[in-house]
Amino acid sequence: MNIVLGPKYDKQLITGRFSIADVFCSKCGEELGWKYVQSYDLKNRYKEGKFILEELK
């Protein structure tokens, strides 16, 4: 696998509260984005297991 997940933690985002885990490159360790682990709102359950890749500066 090309990625490594960091520890999960809770975060309040614009669309609601989520448990997320940061995503890192397995070779260089650069942070790539995050993964939605769990949603605390039923309306956002479709996001669980999805990845967000950020364009970092």
N, C-alpha and C positions, 0 to 999 in steps of 0.2 A: 504494500500500500504506500502511496506517496505522501500521506498526511499522518500527523499525530494529533490526537485530541488532548487538550489540557484538562485540568479538573473542572467539573461543572460548578456553576454558581448562579444565583438568582440576580436578575437585572430587570428594572422597570424600563420598558421601551415605550415609544409613542403609542403603539398598538396594544399594549398591555404588559403584564408581568410574565416573564419567562425564566426557565432554567436553561442556561446556555453553556457551551464549552468552546473555548478558543481553539482554532485550527492552525497548526504549524506545519511547515514543510519538513518532511522526515530527513532530508539530506542537509539543508543549511540551517534549519530551525527558525526561519523567518515566519512571522505571523501573517497568515493569509486571510483570516476572517473568523467566523464563528459558526457553530451548529446549534440549531434549536433542539434542545433535548426534551423539554416539557413545557406545555402551556398551562397556565392556571385558569384560563378562560376557554370555555367550550367553543366559542366562535373562532378561536385561533388554533385549534387542534390540528388543522391541516398543515401547519408549519412544522410540526414535530418531525424531526429527522432530516429537515432541509438544511442546506448550507448557504451562507452568505459570504461571498468573496469580496473583499474590499480592495480598492486601489489605494495603496498606502503612499504617502509622500516621501 
